[in-house]
């Protein structure tokens, strides 16, 4: 396992579009994202093909792989952000030179469809990657302080850190109206199964993670803590069957615990429904399971390392989630 060098002030980061195109972002959102990153001391370089767009709001496999490999091989680039999520990063897998990535370790950060890159790069190149904000996320005007704080904790510091709950959260379409936002009180993490565990962090967006099943790009589940979330395209029934699909994977008995990210309101997932889903799966008996954690498709979100280590504890007194990279 390789841990990439942390980002430092004056480092240049690349913005790549492994799924949907940068052209989907307004010029105002793009500029605000650049300014937000500059306030962290980071300079931004947009990859050559990031603004290309086709019928799928994406670009060719060739263009996307070229940008990914350029970002890893360039000596000037010290870190990589994905533009936004999407649907088709898995198209890239058989074309990526994982040996090149292994020889040029640097932090890559994104979430949602980036789950494909996060986990396949760890599986094939042994490189820790980061499940956290996209470039687009930095374009948010309000309610982004927690997200930026945890980006810094994870990608700009060597110290272990605890993921503590945000005070409030939002599930609105912030990019449509930056001024009029609706924030809700955060009830914090919930305990579904009590216990404590420590293991390698894997996962991300559940339905995307499942696309790796049965392939050489699926990481080994032995001694892992799964961090799983999904977006508003799913229902509770979808989540139940997608979780069952992970349970059926070879080596699932090596999973030590599960942390579930906050669901979007449109999913209509309730605490009671989620508890029923978990409690009806016998394979989950005896491992700690935490829900409503600050990651996923609501805002704000914490960043954590895919391939790093999480130590979790859950009981009637509360929840703790500690992240470290070795």
TIZAKE-268835 format. One record per residue (C-alpha): residue number from 1; z, y, x. Coordinates in steps of 0.02 Angstrom, whole numbers, plus 32768, in hexadecimal, padded with zeros to 4 digits. Example, Ala and Ser with C-alpha at 12.3 -4.5 7.8 and 13.67 -1.06 7.14 Angstrom:
BEGIN
{1,{8186,7F1F,8267}};
{2,{8165,7FCB,82AC}};
***
This chain:
BEGIN
{1,{8000,8000,8000}};
{2,{7FD3,80AE,803D}};
{3,{8028,814E,8002}};
{4,{7FB7,81E6,8014}};
{5,{7FF0,8282,806E}};
{6,{8040,8300,7FFA}};
{7,{7FE5,83A0,7FCC}};
{8,{8017,843E,8027}};
{9,{7FF4,84F8,800E}};
{10,{7F43,8528,8043}};
{11,{7F03,8477,8025}};
{12,{7E5B,8469,7FCD}};
{13,{7E4C,83F3,7F3A}};
{14,{7DAD,83B0,7EEC}};
{15,{7D8B,83AD,7E31}};
{16,{7D22,8317,7DFD}};
{17,{7CE3,82DA,7D55}};
{18,{7CEA,821A,7D55}};
{19,{7CD8,8217,7C98}};
{20,{7CB9,82B3,7C2F}};
{21,{7C68,834F,7C77}};
{22,{7CB6,83F1,7CB3}};
{23,{7C36,8448,7C43}};
{24,{7CA5,841E,7BAE}};
{25,{7D28,849A,7BEB}};
{26,{7D14,8552,7BC2}};
{27,{7CFE,85C8,7C55}};
{28,{7DA5,8617,7C27}};
{29,{7E01,8570,7C2E}};
{30,{7DAD,8546,7CD4}};
{31,{7DDF,85EC,7D21}};
{32,{7E91,85E1,7CE5}};
{33,{7E9E,8531,7D2D}};
{34,{7E5F,8570,7DD4}};
{35,{7EDC,85FF,7DD0}};
{36,{7F6C,858A,7DA3}};
{37,{7F42,851A,7E37}};
{38,{7F33,85B1,7EA9}};
{39,{7FE3,85E3,7E77}};
{40,{8018,853B,7EC0}};
{41,{7FBF,856C,7F61}};
{42,{7F2C,84F7,7F42}};
{43,{7E75,8522,7F51}};
{44,{7DF5,84D1,7EDE}};
{45,{7D48,848E,7F00}};
{46,{7CDE,8450,7E6F}};
{47,{7C7D,83B2,7E97}};
{48,{7BBF,83BF,7E9C}};
{49,{7B9D,835D,7DFD}};
{50,{7C39,8389,7D98}};
{51,{7BDB,83FB,7D1E}};
{52,{7B4D,8381,7CFA}};
{53,{7B4D,8348,7C46}};
{54,{7AEC,82C6,7BE2}};
{55,{7AEA,827D,7B33}};
{56,{7B96,8231,7B50}};
{57,{7BE3,82D4,7B8E}};
{58,{7BE3,8282,7C3A}};
{59,{7B66,826A,7CC8}};
{60,{7B10,81DD,7D25}};
{61,{7B71,8156,7D80}};
{62,{7B1C,818D,7E20}};
{63,{7B56,8242,7E0E}};
{64,{7C08,8212,7DE3}};
{65,{7C1B,8194,7E71}};
{66,{7BCD,820F,7EEC}};
{67,{7C4E,8293,7EBE}};
{68,{7CDF,8219,7EC8}};
{69,{7CAD,81D9,7F73}};
{70,{7C88,8288,7FB2}};
{71,{7D37,82BF,7F7F}};
{72,{7D89,822F,7FDC}};
{73,{7D1C,823B,8078}};
{74,{7D1C,82F8,808F}};
{75,{7D93,8330,8117}};
{76,{7DAB,83D8,80C0}};
{77,{7DE6,838C,801D}};
{78,{7E9F,835D,8019}};
{79,{7EB2,8329,7F63}};
{80,{7E4D,8302,7EC7}};
{81,{7E5F,8331,7E0F}};
{82,{7DFA,82E6,7D81}};
{83,{7DB0,8365,7D09}};
{84,{7DE4,8315,7C65}};
{85,{7DEA,826A,7C12}};
{86,{7D5E,820F,7BBA}};
{87,{7D1F,8160,7BA1}};
{88,{7CB8,811D,7C31}};
{89,{7D0D,8121,7CDC}};
{90,{7D03,8063,7CDB}};
{91,{7C46,8072,7CF1}};
{92,{7C67,80A8,7DA4}};
{93,{7CCE,8016,7DE3}};
{94,{7C4A,7FA3,7E2C}};
{95,{7BF9,8037,7E87}};
{96,{7C94,8081,7EDA}};
{97,{7CAE,8065,7F95}};
{98,{7D67,803A,7F91}};
{99,{7D63,8021,804D}};
{100,{7D35,80D8,8061}};
{101,{7DC8,8108,7FF2}};
{102,{7E3D,8098,8056}};
{103,{7E08,80EF,80F7}};
{104,{7E1B,819E,80AE}};
{105,{7EBD,819D,804A}};
{106,{7EE2,8238,7FE6}};
{107,{7F34,825B,7F3D}};
{108,{7ECC,8247,7EA0}};
{109,{7F18,8285,7DFC}};
{110,{7EE4,8275,7D47}};
{111,{7F0F,8219,7CA7}};
{112,{7EC0,81CA,7C0D}};
{113,{7E17,8181,7C44}};
{114,{7E4B,819E,7CFA}};
{115,{7EBC,8105,7CDD}};
{116,{7E25,80A3,7D18}};
{117,{7E21,80FA,7DC1}};
{118,{7EDF,8102,7DD3}};
{119,{7EF6,8046,7DC3}};
{120,{7E54,8006,7E11}};
{121,{7E6D,8071,7EAD}};
{122,{7F1D,802D,7EBF}};
{123,{7EDF,7F7A,7EA2}};
{124,{7E46,7F82,7F14}};
{125,{7E75,8003,7F99}};
{126,{7F32,7FF4,7F97}};
{127,{7F40,80B0,7F80}};
{128,{7FC4,8102,7F13}};
{129,{7F75,8177,7E92}};
{130,{7FC3,81ED,7E13}};
{131,{7FCA,81EA,7D56}};
{132,{7FDA,82A0,7D29}};
{133,{7F7D,833D,7CF7}};
{134,{7EC1,8353,7CFA}};
{135,{7E71,83F0,7D3D}};
{136,{7E5D,8422,7C87}};
{137,{7F19,8414,7C6B}};
{138,{7F36,84A3,7CE5}};
{139,{7ECE,8510,7C70}};
{140,{7F5C,8514,7BF0}};
{141,{7FA9,85C1,7BDC}};
{142,{804E,8593,7B88}};
{143,{80C6,8501,7B8F}};
{144,{8088,84BE,7C36}};
{145,{811E,84E2,7CA4}};
{146,{8166,8432,7C98}};
{147,{80BD,83E4,7CC0}};
{148,{80A6,8450,7D5A}};
{149,{815A,8430,7D93}};
{150,{813E,8374,7D92}};
{151,{8094,8382,7DE4}};
{152,{80ED,83DA,7E73}};
{153,{817B,835A,7E77}};
{154,{8100,82CB,7E85}};
{155,{806F,830E,7EEC}};
{156,{80C0,8396,7F54}};
{157,{816A,834C,7F81}};
{158,{81A7,82AF,7FDB}};
{159,{824A,82A6,7F7A}};
{160,{826F,8228,7EEF}};
{161,{8284,827A,7E45}};
{162,{82C5,8256,7D97}};
{163,{8257,826B,7CFF}};
{164,{82C4,82CD,7C88}};
{165,{828D,82FD,7BDA}};
{166,{8234,839F,7BB4}};
{167,{828A,8413,7B38}};
{168,{81F2,841F,7AC6}};
{169,{8145,83D7,7AB3}};
{170,{80A0,83F9,7A5D}};
{171,{8012,8395,7A11}};
{172,{7F9F,8424,79E5}};
{173,{7EEC,8444,7A1E}};
{174,{7F26,84C6,7A9C}};
{175,{7E78,84DF,7AE5}};
{176,{7E3A,8521,7A3C}};
{177,{7EC1,85A6,7A2A}};
{178,{7F27,85CD,7AC4}};
{179,{7F92,8652,7A70}};
{180,{7FCC,85FF,79CF}};
{181,{8025,8560,7A05}};
{182,{809D,84F0,79A5}};
{183,{812D,84A3,7A07}};
{184,{81A6,841E,79C8}};
{185,{8255,83F3,7A01}};
{186,{8256,835C,7A75}};
{187,{82CC,82D4,7A3A}};
{188,{82C2,8281,7AE5}};
{189,{82A9,81CE,7B1B}};
{190,{82D9,813F,7AA7}};
{191,{8322,8097,7AD7}};
{192,{82C9,8001,7A89}};
{193,{830B,7F7B,7AFF}};
{194,{83A2,7F9D,7B6E}};
{195,{83A9,7F6F,7C25}};
{196,{8378,7FAA,7CD2}};
{197,{82EA,7F7E,7D46}};
{198,{828A,7FB7,7DDF}};
{199,{81D3,7F96,7E04}};
{200,{8125,7FD3,7E2E}};
{201,{80DE,8052,7DB4}};
{202,{803D,801B,7D5F}};
{203,{7FE2,8047,7CBF}};
{204,{7FB7,80EC,7C6C}};
{205,{7F4B,80F6,7BD1}};
{206,{7F61,804B,7B7F}};
{207,{7EB5,802F,7B32}};
{208,{7E64,8069,7BD4}};
{209,{7ED6,7FFE,7C41}};
{210,{7E9F,7F69,7BD8}};
{211,{7DEA,7F84,7C0F}};
{212,{7E1E,7F42,7CBB}};
{213,{7E58,7E9A,7C76}};
{214,{7DFF,7E04,7CC0}};
{215,{7DB1,7E6B,7D4C}};
{216,{7DD2,7E7A,7E06}};
{217,{7E0A,7F2D,7DE5}};
{218,{7EA6,7EFC,7D82}};
{219,{7F44,7F12,7DEA}};
{220,{7FC2,7E85,7DFE}};
{221,{804B,7E96,7D7C}};
{222,{80D1,7E43,7DE7}};
{223,{8171,7EA9,7DF4}};
{224,{8127,7F3A,7D93}};
{225,{8166,7FC0,7D1C}};
{226,{80DD,7FE7,7C9F}};
{227,{80C9,809C,7C69}};
{228,{805E,8095,7BCB}};
{229,{801E,811A,7B51}};
{230,{7F8E,8132,7ADA}};
{231,{7F33,81BE,7A81}};
{232,{7F17,81EF,79CC}};
{233,{7E80,817C,79B9}};
{234,{7EF6,80E9,79A2}};
{235,{7F64,80AF,7914}};
{236,{8008,804F,7922}};
{237,{7FA5,7FAF,7901}};
{238,{7F2F,7FD9,7991}};
{239,{7FC0,7FF7,7A06}};
{240,{8010,7F52,79D3}};
{241,{7F75,7EEB,79FA}};
{242,{7F4F,7F4A,7A9A}};
{243,{8000,7F2B,7AD6}};
{244,{7FEF,7E74,7AA9}};
{245,{7F51,7E6D,7B12}};
{246,{7FB5,7EA6,7BAB}};
{247,{803B,7E26,7B84}};
{248,{7FB6,7D9D,7B8A}};
{249,{7F82,7DCD,7C3A}};
{250,{7FA5,7D52,7CC7}};
{251,{8043,7D88,7D20}};
{252,{808D,7DEB,7C90}};
{253,{812F,7D8C,7CA9}};
{254,{8141,7DF5,7D47}};
{255,{8150,7E98,7CE4}};
{256,{8201,7EDA,7CF8}};
{257,{8200,7F66,7C76}};
{258,{8195,7FDA,7C0C}};
{259,{8197,8096,7BF3}};
{260,{8131,80D4,7B5E}};
{261,{80F0,8186,7B56}};
{262,{80FE,81F8,7AC0}};
{263,{8083,81D6,7A33}};
{264,{8016,825B,79E5}};
{265,{803F,8289,7931}};
{266,{7F99,824B,78ED}};
{267,{7FC3,8198,791F}};
{268,{8051,8197,789E}};
{269,{80B7,812C,7914}};
{270,{816E,8135,78E4}};
{271,{8207,80FA,7945}};
{272,{821E,8070,78C4}};
{273,{816B,8033,78D1}};
{274,{816D,8032,798F}};
{275,{8212,7FD6,7990}};
{276,{81CA,7F53,791A}};
{277,{8131,7F3E,7988}};
{278,{819F,7F21,7A21}};
{279,{821F,7EB2,79CD}};
{280,{819B,7E3C,7985}};
{281,{8157,7E13,7A32}};
{282,{81C6,7D8D,7A7E}};
{283,{8181,7DA9,7B2C}};
{284,{81D5,7E54,7B2E}};
{285,{8283,7E11,7B0E}};
{286,{82F8,7E33,7B9E}};
{287,{829A,7EBF,7BF5}};
{288,{82CA,7F78,7BE4}};
{289,{8253,7FDC,7B78}};
{290,{8259,8099,7B66}};
{291,{81EE,8102,7AF0}};
{292,{81C4,81B9,7AD0}};
{293,{81B9,81E4,7B89}};
{294,{8163,8284,7BC2}};
{295,{80B6,8245,7BEB}};
{296,{8018,8222,7B8A}};
{297,{7FA6,828E,7B1F}};
{298,{8027,830B,7AE2}};
{299,{8067,8399,7B4E}};
{300,{80C3,83AE,7BC0}};
{301,{80B6,8315,7C30}};
{302,{810A,82D3,7CCB}};
{303,{80A7,8290,7D5F}};
{304,{80CD,81E7,7DAD}};
{305,{807F,817A,7E35}};
{306,{8018,80E1,7E07}};
{307,{804E,806A,7E90}};
{308,{80F1,80C7,7EAD}};
{309,{819C,8089,7E78}};
{310,{81FF,80AD,7DDA}};
{311,{82B5,8083,7DB9}};
{312,{82E2,8087,7D02}};
{313,{8383,8072,7CA2}};
{314,{839F,8073,7BE7}};
{315,{843C,8058,7B80}};
{316,{84A5,80A9,7AF9}};
{317,{84DA,8131,7B73}};
{318,{8428,816A,7B93}};
{319,{838B,8154,7BFB}};
{320,{8361,8173,7CB1}};
{321,{82B6,8169,7D05}};
{322,{82B0,8183,7DC1}};
{323,{820C,818A,7E20}};
{324,{81EF,816D,7ED9}};
{325,{8159,8134,7F3D}};
{326,{819F,80B1,7FB2}};
***
